Amino acid sequence: MNIIATNKAPAAIGPYSQAIAANGFLFTSGQIALLPETGEMIGSTAAAQAQQCLVNLAHVLQAGGAAINTILKTTIFLTTMDDFAAVNEVYQQWLGDHRPARSTVAVAALPKNALVEIECVASLYASENK
């Protein structure tokens, strides 16, 4: 098991790692729309926050030896399902034709009052990553 950390994504705000690599997989912690340089939340809409979540997630994936196109499963947490379509549009722009398994759930609240949080599991052995 290897702990993955990068300064290109926000530091963990609790007792956890940005990601863990184990047995050919990369398990990321949820990313919210924090700027890594300042730790400040950006974006007043779920779409804007989803964009930064995916930027952060891409950096964590890269640090762990994976990429967006090696994602096997994502989980998206929203504070309201009213934001589903807007977040889905941003997600589609990032993932293109790549279609990992996905769950999207509404939650009562997210850290730092974020509107969106995204986590994933990626393959470290995917041929697209070589």
LINURSUL-V256686 format. One line per field, one symbol per residue. ss: DSSP state (H for helix, E for strand, L for the rest). A space follows every 10 residues. Layout:
# LINURSUL-V256686
ss=???
This chain:
# LINURSUL-V256686
ss=LEEELLLLLL LLLLLLLLEE EELLEEEELL ELLELLLLLL ELLLLHHHHH HHHHHHHHHH HHHLLLLHHH EEEEEEEELL HHHHHHHHHH HHHHHLLLLL EEEEEELLLL HHHLLEEEEE EEELLLHHHL
